[in-house]
Amino acid sequence: MIDNDAELIRRLKVATNDKPYNENPVVSSKDIVDAEALLGFSLPPLLKSIYLEVRDGGFGKC
């Protein structure tokens, strides 16, 4: 069971560790700000943390 966001992020980092980093690298804070401006709303904090600390997406891809 995952009790908190930090544990989820840790597990995601472990799970994605075997994939080449350049497939889906982390994004910058500026990328987040730009995306939120384009979307017109703030992204959820957990999603921001995943994009900033783990990767920018591609989860579940084979």
mmCIF file of the N, C-alpha and C atoms, coordinates in Angstrom:
data_MODEL
# 
_entry.id   MODEL 
# 
loop_
_atom_site.group_PDB 
_atom_site.id 
_atom_site.type_symbol 
_atom_site.label_atom_id 
_atom_site.label_alt_id 
_atom_site.label_comp_id 
_atom_site.label_asym_id 
_atom_site.label_entity_id 
_atom_site.label_seq_id 
_atom_site.pdbx_PDB_ins_code 
_atom_site.Cartn_x 
_atom_site.Cartn_y 
_atom_site.Cartn_z 
_atom_site.occupancy 
_atom_site.B_iso_or_equiv 
_atom_site.pdbx_formal_charge 
_atom_site.auth_seq_id 
_atom_site.auth_comp_id 
_atom_site.auth_asym_id 
_atom_site.auth_atom_id 
_atom_site.pdbx_PDB_model_num 
ATOM 1   N N  . MET A 1 1  ? 0.839  -1.181 0.000   1.00 0.00 ? 1  MET A N  1 
ATOM 2   C CA . MET A 1 1  ? 0.000  0.000  0.000   1.00 0.00 ? 1  MET A CA 1 
ATOM 3   C C  . MET A 1 1  ? 0.889  1.251  0.000   1.00 0.00 ? 1  MET A C  1 
ATOM 4   N N  . ILE A 1 2  ? 0.472  2.225  -0.758  1.00 0.00 ? 2  ILE A N  1 
ATOM 5   C CA . ILE A 1 2  ? 1.210  3.486  -0.839  1.00 0.00 ? 2  ILE A CA 1 
ATOM 6   C C  . ILE A 1 2  ? 0.535  4.491  0.084   1.00 0.00 ? 2  ILE A C  1 
ATOM 7   N N  . ASP A 1 3  ? 1.290  4.958  1.094   1.00 0.00 ? 3  ASP A N  1 
ATOM 8   C CA . ASP A 1 3  ? 0.722  5.825  2.112   1.00 0.00 ? 3  ASP A CA 1 
ATOM 9   C C  . ASP A 1 3  ? 0.817  7.317  1.805   1.00 0.00 ? 3  ASP A C  1 
ATOM 10  N N  . ASN A 1 4  ? 1.733  7.696  0.899   1.00 0.00 ? 4  ASN A N  1 
ATOM 11  C CA . ASN A 1 4  ? 1.888  9.132  0.659   1.00 0.00 ? 4  ASN A CA 1 
ATOM 12  C C  . ASN A 1 4  ? 2.477  9.380  -0.725  1.00 0.00 ? 4  ASN A C  1 
ATOM 13  N N  . ASP A 1 5  ? 2.456  10.641 -1.129  1.00 0.00 ? 5  ASP A N  1 
ATOM 14  C CA . ASP A 1 5  ? 2.944  11.011 -2.454  1.00 0.00 ? 5  ASP A CA 1 
ATOM 15  C C  . ASP A 1 5  ? 4.425  10.710 -2.625  1.00 0.00 ? 5  ASP A C  1 
ATOM 16  N N  . ALA A 1 6  ? 5.207  10.927 -1.584  1.00 0.00 ? 6  ALA A N  1 
ATOM 17  C CA . ALA A 1 6  ? 6.646  10.685 -1.677  1.00 0.00 ? 6  ALA A CA 1 
ATOM 18  C C  . ALA A 1 6  ? 6.932  9.216  -1.967  1.00 0.00 ? 6  ALA A C  1 
ATOM 19  N N  . GLU A 1 7  ? 6.192  8.328  -1.347  1.00 0.00 ? 7  GLU A N  1 
ATOM 20  C CA . GLU A 1 7  ? 6.376  6.892  -1.591  1.00 0.00 ? 7  GLU A CA 1 
ATOM 21  C C  . GLU A 1 7  ? 5.959  6.537  -3.019  1.00 0.00 ? 7  GLU A C  1 
ATOM 22  N N  . LEU A 1 8  ? 4.889  7.119  -3.503  1.00 0.00 ? 8  LEU A N  1 
ATOM 23  C CA . LEU A 1 8  ? 4.457  6.880  -4.881  1.00 0.00 ? 8  LEU A CA 1 
ATOM 24  C C  . LEU A 1 8  ? 5.540  7.338  -5.857  1.00 0.00 ? 8  LEU A C  1 
ATOM 25  N N  . ILE A 1 9  ? 6.081  8.515  -5.643  1.00 0.00 ? 9  ILE A N  1 
ATOM 26  C CA . ILE A 1 9  ? 7.139  9.028  -6.523  1.00 0.00 ? 9  ILE A CA 1 
ATOM 27  C C  . ILE A 1 9  ? 8.368  8.131  -6.463  1.00 0.00 ? 9  ILE A C  1 
ATOM 28  N N  . ARG A 1 10 ? 8.737  7.673  -5.272  1.00 0.00 ? 10 ARG A N  1 
ATOM 29  C CA . ARG A 1 10 ? 9.878  6.765  -5.137  1.00 0.00 ? 10 ARG A CA 1 
ATOM 30  C C  . ARG A 1 10 ? 9.652  5.497  -5.944  1.00 0.00 ? 10 ARG A C  1 
ATOM 31  N N  . ARG A 1 11 ? 8.459  4.924  -5.846  1.00 0.00 ? 11 ARG A N  1 
ATOM 32  C CA . ARG A 1 11 ? 8.155  3.692  -6.577  1.00 0.00 ? 11 ARG A CA 1 
ATOM 33  C C  . ARG A 1 11 ? 8.126  3.924  -8.088  1.00 0.00 ? 11 ARG A C  1 
ATOM 34  N N  . LEU A 1 12 ? 7.627  5.068  -8.506  1.00 0.00 ? 12 LEU A N  1 
ATOM 35  C CA . LEU A 1 12 ? 7.630  5.382  -9.939  1.00 0.00 ? 12 LEU A CA 1 
ATOM 36  C C  . LEU A 1 12 ? 9.049  5.504  -10.467 1.00 0.00 ? 12 LEU A C  1 
ATOM 37  N N  . LYS A 1 13 ? 9.931  6.114  -9.684  1.00 0.00 ? 13 LYS A N  1 
ATOM 38  C CA . LYS A 1 13 ? 11.327 6.236  -10.094 1.00 0.00 ? 13 LYS A CA 1 
ATOM 39  C C  . LYS A 1 13 ? 11.958 4.855  -10.258 1.00 0.00 ? 13 LYS A C  1 
ATOM 40  N N  . VAL A 1 14 ? 11.669 3.959  -9.335  1.00 0.00 ? 14 VAL A N  1 
ATOM 41  C CA . VAL A 1 14 ? 12.204 2.598  -9.413  1.00 0.00 ? 14 VAL A CA 1 
ATOM 42  C C  . VAL A 1 14 ? 11.623 1.888  -10.639 1.00 0.00 ? 14 VAL A C  1 
ATOM 43  N N  . ALA A 1 15 ? 10.336 2.025  -10.851 1.00 0.00 ? 15 ALA A N  1 
ATOM 44  C CA . ALA A 1 15 ? 9.664  1.335  -11.948 1.00 0.00 ? 15 ALA A CA 1 
ATOM 45  C C  . ALA A 1 15 ? 10.120 1.827  -13.320 1.00 0.00 ? 15 ALA A C  1 
ATOM 46  N N  . THR A 1 16 ? 10.516 3.081  -13.412 1.00 0.00 ? 16 THR A N  1 
ATOM 47  C CA . THR A 1 16 ? 10.924 3.630  -14.703 1.00 0.00 ? 16 THR A CA 1 
ATOM 48  C C  . THR A 1 16 ? 12.434 3.656  -14.871 1.00 0.00 ? 16 THR A C  1 
ATOM 49  N N  . ASN A 1 17 ? 13.149 3.153  -13.900 1.00 0.00 ? 17 ASN A N  1 
ATOM 50  C CA . ASN A 1 17 ? 14.611 3.213  -13.913 1.00 0.00 ? 17 ASN A CA 1 
ATOM 51  C C  . ASN A 1 17 ? 15.224 2.421  -15.062 1.00 0.00 ? 17 ASN A C  1 
ATOM 52  N N  . ASP A 1 18 ? 14.550 1.379  -15.545 1.00 0.00 ? 18 ASP A N  1 
ATOM 53  C CA . ASP A 1 18 ? 15.125 0.542  -16.604 1.00 0.00 ? 18 ASP A CA 1 
ATOM 54  C C  . ASP A 1 18 ? 14.854 1.086  -18.006 1.00 0.00 ? 18 ASP A C  1 
ATOM 55  N N  . LYS A 1 19 ? 14.076 2.154  -18.111 1.00 0.00 ? 19 LYS A N  1 
ATOM 56  C CA . LYS A 1 19 ? 13.783 2.766  -19.410 1.00 0.00 ? 19 LYS A CA 1 
ATOM 57  C C  . LYS A 1 19 ? 14.834 3.833  -19.718 1.00 0.00 ? 19 LYS A C  1 
ATOM 58  N N  . PRO A 1 20 ? 15.190 3.985  -20.983 1.00 0.00 ? 20 PRO A N  1 
ATOM 59  C CA . PRO A 1 20 ? 16.120 5.076  -21.322 1.00 0.00 ? 20 PRO A CA 1 
ATOM 60  C C  . PRO A 1 20 ? 15.547 6.425  -20.898 1.00 0.00 ? 20 PRO A C  1 
ATOM 61  N N  . TYR A 1 21 ? 16.365 7.223  -20.218 1.00 0.00 ? 21 TYR A N  1 
ATOM 62  C CA . TYR A 1 21 ? 15.920 8.508  -19.666 1.00 0.00 ? 21 TYR A CA 1 
ATOM 63  C C  . TYR A 1 21 ? 15.420 9.456  -20.746 1.00 0.00 ? 21 TYR A C  1 
ATOM 64  N N  . ASN A 1 22 ? 16.052 9.433  -21.913 1.00 0.00 ? 22 ASN A N  1 
ATOM 65  C CA . ASN A 1 22 ? 15.684 10.394 -22.945 1.00 0.00 ? 22 ASN A CA 1 
ATOM 66  C C  . ASN A 1 22 ? 14.334 10.115 -23.583 1.00 0.00 ? 22 ASN A C  1 
ATOM 67  N N  . GLU A 1 23 ? 13.728 8.957  -23.323 1.00 0.00 ? 23 GLU A N  1 
ATOM 68  C CA . GLU A 1 23 ? 12.388 8.684  -23.858 1.00 0.00 ? 23 GLU A CA 1 
ATOM 69  C C  . GLU A 1 23 ? 11.373 9.661  -23.292 1.00 0.00 ? 23 GLU A C  1 
ATOM 70  N N  . ASN A 1 24 ? 11.408 9.886  -22.021 1.00 0.00 ? 24 ASN A N  1 
ATOM 71  C CA . ASN A 1 24 ? 10.486 10.783 -21.343 1.00 0.00 ? 24 ASN A CA 1 
ATOM 72  C C  . ASN A 1 24 ? 11.196 11.439 -20.163 1.00 0.00 ? 24 ASN A C  1 
ATOM 73  N N  . PRO A 1 25 ? 12.070 12.408 -20.429 1.00 0.00 ? 25 PRO A N  1 
ATOM 74  C CA . PRO A 1 25 ? 12.802 13.046 -19.323 1.00 0.00 ? 25 PRO A CA 1 
ATOM 75  C C  . PRO A 1 25 ? 11.894 13.921 -18.466 1.00 0.00 ? 25 PRO A C  1 
ATOM 76  N N  . VAL A 1 26 ? 12.418 14.351 -17.337 1.00 0.00 ? 26 VAL A N  1 
ATOM 77  C CA . VAL A 1 26 ? 11.662 15.278 -16.492 1.00 0.00 ? 26 VAL A CA 1 
ATOM 78  C C  . VAL A 1 26 ? 11.514 16.602 -17.225 1.00 0.00 ? 26 VAL A C  1 
ATOM 79  N N  . VAL A 1 27 ? 10.561 17.395 -16.784 1.00 0.00 ? 27 VAL A N  1 
ATOM 80  C CA . VAL A 1 27 ? 10.354 18.713 -17.374 1.00 0.00 ? 27 VAL A CA 1 
ATOM 81  C C  . VAL A 1 27 ? 10.878 19.777 -16.414 1.00 0.00 ? 27 VAL A C  1 
ATOM 82  N N  . SER A 1 28 ? 10.999 20.979 -16.902 1.00 0.00 ? 28 SER A N  1 
ATOM 83  C CA . SER A 1 28 ? 11.459 22.086 -16.059 1.00 0.00 ? 28 SER A CA 1 
ATOM 84  C C  . SER A 1 28 ? 10.258 22.775 -15.416 1.00 0.00 ? 28 SER A C  1 
ATOM 85  N N  . SER A 1 29 ? 10.537 23.565 -14.401 1.00 0.00 ? 29 SER A N  1 
ATOM 86  C CA . SER A 1 29 ? 9.471  24.356 -13.772 1.00 0.00 ? 29 SER A CA 1 
ATOM 87  C C  . SER A 1 29 ? 8.835  25.297 -14.790 1.00 0.00 ? 29 SER A C  1 
ATOM 88  N N  . LYS A 1 30 ? 9.646  25.829 -15.698 1.00 0.00 ? 30 LYS A N  1 
ATOM 89  C CA . LYS A 1 30 ? 9.119  26.707 -16.748 1.00 0.00 ? 30 LYS A CA 1 
ATOM 90  C C  . LYS A 1 30 ? 8.142  25.946 -17.641 1.00 0.00 ? 30 LYS A C  1 
ATOM 91  N N  . ASP A 1 31 ? 8.454  24.681 -17.949 1.00 0.00 ? 31 ASP A N  1 
ATOM 92  C CA . ASP A 1 31 ? 7.534  23.865 -18.750 1.00 0.00 ? 31 ASP A CA 1 
ATOM 93  C C  . ASP A 1 31 ? 6.179  23.735 -18.064 1.00 0.00 ? 31 ASP A C  1 
ATOM 94  N N  . ILE A 1 32 ? 6.203  23.545 -16.743 1.00 0.00 ? 32 ILE A N  1 
ATOM 95  C CA . ILE A 1 32 ? 4.956  23.429 -15.976 1.00 0.00 ? 32 ILE A CA 1 
ATOM 96  C C  . ILE A 1 32 ? 4.186  24.738 -16.036 1.00 0.00 ? 32 ILE A C  1 
ATOM 97  N N  . VAL A 1 33 ? 4.863  25.850 -15.800 1.00 0.00 ? 33 VAL A N  1 
ATOM 98  C CA . VAL A 1 33 ? 4.216  27.170 -15.841 1.00 0.00 ? 33 VAL A CA 1 
ATOM 99  C C  . VAL A 1 33 ? 3.613  27.418 -17.224 1.00 0.00 ? 33 VAL A C  1 
ATOM 100 N N  . ASP A 1 34 ? 4.368  27.110 -18.269 1.00 0.00 ? 34 ASP A N  1 
ATOM 101 C CA . ASP A 1 34 ? 3.879  27.304 -19.635 1.00 0.00 ? 34 ASP A CA 1 
ATOM 102 C C  . ASP A 1 34 ? 2.652  26.431 -19.924 1.00 0.00 ? 34 ASP A C  1 
ATOM 103 N N  . ALA A 1 35 ? 2.711  25.184 -19.491 1.00 0.00 ? 35 ALA A N  1 
ATOM 104 C CA . ALA A 1 35 ? 1.580  24.279 -19.717 1.00 0.00 ? 35 ALA A CA 1 
ATOM 105 C C  . ALA A 1 35 ? 0.335  24.766 -18.986 1.00 0.00 ? 35 ALA A C  1 
ATOM 106 N N  . GLU A 1 36 ? 0.506  25.196 -17.745 1.00 0.00 ? 36 GLU A N  1 
ATOM 107 C CA . GLU A 1 36 ? -0.639 25.694 -16.978 1.00 0.00 ? 36 GLU A CA 1 
ATOM 108 C C  . GLU A 1 36 ? -1.230 26.948 -17.619 1.00 0.00 ? 36 GLU A C  1 
ATOM 109 N N  . ALA A 1 37 ? -0.374 27.801 -18.143 1.00 0.00 ? 37 ALA A N  1 
ATOM 110 C CA . ALA A 1 37 ? -0.868 29.012 -18.819 1.00 0.00 ? 37 ALA A CA 1 
ATOM 111 C C  . ALA A 1 37 ? -1.658 28.637 -20.066 1.00 0.00 ? 37 ALA A C  1 
ATOM 112 N N  . LEU A 1 38 ? -1.157 27.676 -20.800 1.00 0.00 ? 38 LEU A N  1 
ATOM 113 C CA . LEU A 1 38 ? -1.832 27.219 -22.007 1.00 0.00 ? 38 LEU A CA 1 
ATOM 114 C C  . LEU A 1 38 ? -3.160 26.550 -21.678 1.00 0.00 ? 38 LEU A C  1 
ATOM 115 N N  . LEU A 1 39 ? -3.159 25.732 -20.632 1.00 0.00 ? 39 LEU A N  1 
ATOM 116 C CA . LEU A 1 39 ? -4.375 25.028 -20.230 1.00 0.00 ? 39 LEU A CA 1 
ATOM 117 C C  . LEU A 1 39 ? -5.391 25.951 -19.562 1.00 0.00 ? 39 LEU A C  1 
ATOM 118 N N  . GLY A 1 40 ? -4.910 26.960 -18.875 1.00 0.00 ? 40 GLY A N  1 
ATOM 119 C CA . GLY A 1 40 ? -5.794 27.871 -18.168 1.00 0.00 ? 40 GLY A CA 1 
ATOM 120 C C  . GLY A 1 40 ? -6.139 27.430 -16.755 1.00 0.00 ? 40 GLY A C  1 
ATOM 121 N N  . PHE A 1 41 ? -5.409 26.464 -16.244 1.00 0.00 ? 41 PHE A N  1 
ATOM 122 C CA . PHE A 1 41 ? -5.612 26.016 -14.860 1.00 0.00 ? 41 PHE A CA 1 
ATOM 123 C C  . PHE A 1 41 ? -4.335 25.367 -14.350 1.00 0.00 ? 41 PHE A C  1 
ATOM 124 N N  . SER A 1 42 ? -4.239 25.250 -13.023 1.00 0.00 ? 42 SER A N  1 
ATOM 125 C CA . SER A 1 42 ? -3.064 24.633 -12.400 1.00 0.00 ? 42 SER A CA 1 
ATOM 126 C C  . SER A 1 42 ? -3.179 23.117 -12.437 1.00 0.00 ? 42 SER A C  1 
ATOM 127 N N  . LEU A 1 43 ? -2.060 22.474 -12.651 1.00 0.00 ? 43 LEU A N  1 
ATOM 128 C CA . LEU A 1 43 ? -2.018 21.018 -12.578 1.00 0.00 ? 43 LEU A CA 1 
ATOM 129 C C  . LEU A 1 43 ? -2.038 20.596 -11.108 1.00 0.00 ? 43 LEU A C  1 
ATOM 130 N N  . PRO A 1 44 ? -2.564 19.415 -10.822 1.00 0.00 ? 44 PRO A N  1 
ATOM 131 C CA . PRO A 1 44 ? -2.549 18.924 -9.440  1.00 0.00 ? 44 PRO A CA 1 
ATOM 132 C C  . PRO A 1 44 ? -1.100 18.781 -8.941  1.00 0.00 ? 44 PRO A C  1 
ATOM 133 N N  . PRO A 1 45 ? -0.872 19.073 -7.673  1.00 0.00 ? 45 PRO A N  1 
ATOM 134 C CA . PRO A 1 45 ? 0.490  19.012 -7.119  1.00 0.00 ? 45 PRO A CA 1 
ATOM 135 C C  . PRO A 1 45 ? 1.196  17.668 -7.346  1.00 0.00 ? 45 PRO A C  1 
ATOM 136 N N  . LEU A 1 46 ? 0.494  16.563 -7.191  1.00 0.00 ? 46 LEU A N  1 
ATOM 137 C CA . LEU A 1 46 ? 1.133  15.259 -7.391  1.00 0.00 ? 46 LEU A CA 1 
ATOM 138 C C  . LEU A 1 46 ? 1.583  15.098 -8.837  1.00 0.00 ? 46 LEU A C  1 
ATOM 139 N N  . LEU A 1 47 ? 0.768  15.511 -9.784  1.00 0.00 ? 47 LEU A N  1 
ATOM 140 C CA . LEU A 1 47 ? 1.134  15.405 -11.190 1.00 0.00 ? 47 LEU A CA 1 
ATOM 141 C C  . LEU A 1 47 ? 2.356  16.271 -11.496 1.00 0.00 ? 47 LEU A C  1 
ATOM 142 N N  . LYS A 1 48 ? 2.392  17.470 -10.936 1.00 0.00 ? 48 LYS A N  1 
ATOM 143 C CA . LYS A 1 48 ? 3.559  18.334 -11.111 1.00 0.00 ? 48 LYS A CA 1 
ATOM 144 C C  . LYS A 1 48 ? 4.815  17.640 -10.583 1.00 0.00 ? 48 LYS A C  1 
ATOM 145 N N  . SER A 1 49 ? 4.711  17.057 -9.410  1.00 0.00 ? 49 SER A N  1 
ATOM 146 C CA . SER A 1 49 ? 5.863  16.374 -8.812  1.00 0.00 ? 49 SER A CA 1 
ATOM 147 C C  . SER A 1 49 ? 6.339  15.227 -9.687  1.00 0.00 ? 49 SER A C  1 
ATOM 148 N N  . ILE A 1 50 ? 5.418  14.473 -10.252 1.00 0.00 ? 50 ILE A N  1 
ATOM 149 C CA . ILE A 1 50 ? 5.797  13.366 -11.130 1.00 0.00 ? 50 ILE A CA 1 
ATOM 150 C C  . ILE A 1 50 ? 6.518  13.898 -12.353 1.00 0.00 ? 50 ILE A C  1 
ATOM 151 N N  . TYR A 1 51 ? 5.972  14.926 -12.974 1.00 0.00 ? 51 TYR A N  1 
ATOM 152 C CA . TYR A 1 51 ? 6.611  15.498 -14.165 1.00 0.00 ? 51 TYR A CA 1 
ATOM 153 C C  . TYR A 1 51 ? 7.982  16.089 -13.839 1.00 0.00 ? 51 TYR A C  1 
ATOM 154 N N  . LEU A 1 52 ? 8.119  16.703 -12.676 1.00 0.00 ? 52 LEU A N  1 
ATOM 155 C CA . LEU A 1 52 ? 9.376  17.348 -12.298 1.00 0.00 ? 52 LEU A CA 1 
ATOM 156 C C  . LEU A 1 52 ? 10.428 16.379 -11.765 1.00 0.00 ? 52 LEU A C  1 
ATOM 157 N N  . GLU A 1 53 ? 9.997  15.286 -11.147 1.00 0.00 ? 53 GLU A N  1 
ATOM 158 C CA . GLU A 1 53 ? 10.936 14.396 -10.467 1.00 0.00 ? 53 GLU A CA 1 
ATOM 159 C C  . GLU A 1 53 ? 11.123 13.034 -11.116 1.00 0.00 ? 53 GLU A C  1 
ATOM 160 N N  . VAL A 1 54 ? 10.127 12.574 -11.865 1.00 0.00 ? 54 VAL A N  1 
ATOM 161 C CA . VAL A 1 54 ? 10.200 11.219 -12.409 1.00 0.00 ? 54 VAL A CA 1 
ATOM 162 C C  . VAL A 1 54 ? 10.399 11.273 -13.928 1.00 0.00 ? 54 VAL A C  1 
ATOM 163 N N  . ARG A 1 55 ? 9.345  11.631 -14.630 1.00 0.00 ? 55 ARG A N  1 
ATOM 164 C CA . ARG A 1 55 ? 9.371  11.730 -16.095 1.00 0.00 ? 55 ARG A CA 1 
ATOM 165 C C  . ARG A 1 55 ? 8.178  12.553 -16.537 1.00 0.00 ? 55 ARG A C  1 
ATOM 166 N N  . ASP A 1 56 ? 8.153  12.870 -17.834 1.00 0.00 ? 56 ASP A N  1 
ATOM 167 C CA . ASP A 1 56 ? 7.069  13.705 -18.321 1.00 0.00 ? 56 ASP A CA 1 
ATOM 168 C C  . ASP A 1 56 ? 5.866  12.932 -18.832 1.00 0.00 ? 56 ASP A C  1 
ATOM 169 N N  . GLY A 1 57 ? 5.846  11.674 -18.656 1.00 0.00 ? 57 GLY A N  1 
ATOM 170 C CA . GLY A 1 57 ? 4.707  10.863 -19.122 1.00 0.00 ? 57 GLY A CA 1 
ATOM 171 C C  . GLY A 1 57 ? 5.194  9.558  -19.687 1.00 0.00 ? 57 GLY A C  1 
ATOM 172 N N  . GLY A 1 58 ? 4.331  8.921  -20.458 1.00 0.00 ? 58 GLY A N  1 
ATOM 173 C CA . GLY A 1 58 ? 4.699  7.646  -21.053 1.00 0.00 ? 58 GLY A CA 1 
ATOM 174 C C  . GLY A 1 58 ? 4.514  6.472  -20.131 1.00 0.00 ? 58 GLY A C  1 
ATOM 175 N N  . PHE A 1 59 ? 3.875  6.679  -18.986 1.00 0.00 ? 59 PHE A N  1 
ATOM 176 C CA . PHE A 1 59 ? 3.680  5.567  -18.061 1.00 0.00 ? 59 PHE A CA 1 
ATOM 177 C C  . PHE A 1 59 ? 2.731  4.555  -18.680 1.00 0.00 ? 59 PHE A C  1 
ATOM 178 N N  . GLY A 1 60 ? 3.061  3.292  -18.558 1.00 0.00 ? 60 GLY A N  1 
ATOM 179 C CA . GLY A 1 60 ? 2.228  2.223  -19.104 1.00 0.00 ? 60 GLY A CA 1 
ATOM 180 C C  . GLY A 1 60 ? 2.550  1.872  -20.546 1.00 0.00 ? 60 GLY A C  1 
ATOM 181 N N  . LYS A 1 61 ? 3.467  2.614  -21.170 1.00 0.00 ? 61 LYS A N  1 
ATOM 182 C CA . LYS A 1 61 ? 3.864  2.282  -22.547 1.00 0.00 ? 61 LYS A CA 1 
ATOM 183 C C  . LYS A 1 61 ? 4.684  1.012  -22.550 1.00 0.00 ? 61 LYS A C  1 
ATOM 184 N N  . CYS A 1 62 ? 4.537  0.244  -23.580 1.00 0.00 ? 62 CYS A N  1 
ATOM 185 C CA . CYS A 1 62 ? 5.347  -0.965 -23.729 1.00 0.00 ? 62 CYS A CA 1 
ATOM 186 C C  . CYS A 1 62 ? 6.539  -0.684 -24.594 1.00 0.00 ? 62 CYS A C  1 
# 
